[in-house]
Amino acid sequence: MTDAPAARLAAFLEQLEDACQARGVTLIVVSKFHPAELVRELAAAGQRDFAESRHPESRDKAEAVADLDLTWHFVGQLQRKKARQVARYADVLHSIDSIELVEALEGGDEERPVRDALVQVNLTDDPGRGGVVPGDLDALAERVAASPALRLRGVMAVAPLGEEPGAAFERLARHAERVRAVDPAADWISAGMSADWREALEHGATHLRIGTAITGNRPAAG
Ligand SMILES: *Cc1c(COP(=O)(O)O)cnc(C)c1O
């Protein structure tokens, strides 16, 4: 069974190629809760972009496969006090959702690379969920664009439960336009998971975050 994830990756890439009609889309495999061995297996099959959602699990995994020179994406909620630690190994931060978090990433005096950053937008009606509320998006995007620690790349969101994902991703596409008004080069849209990636693609997703469809079911959280 050890070749199962690689086989699922190949099958997914075939479906993706059919669905995106030659438009360039980046597939990010979400490896959270899975061992580094699974990352190694998928990397051997050609996969380069991986995502994790919890520190320090993410750090340990990135270190375990550091020899492979992969691109690591951090897609979980970023706690301010751990943010700089995450920025040491994560090439792309998908969950920038407050000005305070940007400030935390700029703090300290250690040398660090400038990280690609996406502003996470909260598409639910609950302000307690991850992501900036749409009304605060422009100010946050401008703050990220001005940050010496970050390079504004675009937006990220998770479709809310209990809503048709296409409708949510349509709103996200409009939010993405506002971010492009801040910086026309910030044209990434990170959206779409195993259950809703087709809807995300229809609404302009450039980066898909796919877990279970490729990795199989996640082991229980440790
Ligand atoms: C776990 C996770 C995913 C992948 O979810 P699947 O349903 O397994 O594809 C994508 N995005 C985020 C933010 C996640 O936490």
Ligand as a Chemical Component Dictionary entry (heavy atoms), coordinates in Angstrom:
data_LIG
# 
_chem_comp.id                   LIG 
_chem_comp.type                 NON-POLYMER 
_chem_comp.pdbx_formal_charge   0 
_chem_comp.three_letter_code    LIG 
# 
loop_
_chem_comp_atom.comp_id 
_chem_comp_atom.atom_id 
_chem_comp_atom.alt_atom_id 
_chem_comp_atom.type_symbol 
_chem_comp_atom.charge 
_chem_comp_atom.model_Cartn_x 
_chem_comp_atom.model_Cartn_y 
_chem_comp_atom.model_Cartn_z 
_chem_comp_atom.pdbx_ordinal 
LIG C1 C1 C 0 -6.521  20.620 6.335 1  
LIG C2 C2 C 0 -6.617  21.824 5.473 2  
LIG C3 C3 C 0 -6.779  21.714 4.077 3  
LIG C4 C4 C 0 -6.933  20.381 3.351 4  
LIG O1 O1 O 0 -8.188  19.831 3.632 5  
LIG P1 P1 P 0 -8.709  18.492 2.878 6  
LIG O2 O2 O 0 -10.168 18.559 3.064 7  
LIG O3 O3 O 0 -8.059  17.356 3.575 8  
LIG O4 O4 O 0 -8.300  18.593 1.461 9  
LIG C5 C5 C 0 -6.810  22.890 3.342 10 
LIG N1 N1 N 0 -6.710  24.096 3.926 11 
LIG C6 C6 C 0 -6.559  24.252 5.254 12 
LIG C7 C7 C 0 -6.462  25.617 5.828 13 
LIG C8 C8 C 0 -6.524  23.119 6.074 14 
LIG O5 O5 O 0 -6.394  23.285 7.386 15 
# 
loop_
_chem_comp_bond.comp_id 
_chem_comp_bond.atom_id_1 
_chem_comp_bond.atom_id_2 
_chem_comp_bond.value_order 
_chem_comp_bond.pdbx_ordinal 
LIG C1 C2 SING 1  
LIG C2 C3 SING 2  
LIG C2 C8 DOUB 3  
LIG C3 C4 SING 4  
LIG C3 C5 DOUB 5  
LIG C4 O1 SING 6  
LIG O1 P1 SING 7  
LIG P1 O2 DOUB 8  
LIG P1 O3 SING 9  
LIG P1 O4 SING 10 
LIG C5 N1 SING 11 
LIG N1 C6 DOUB 12 
LIG C6 C7 SING 13 
LIG C6 C8 SING 14 
LIG C8 O5 SING 15 
# 
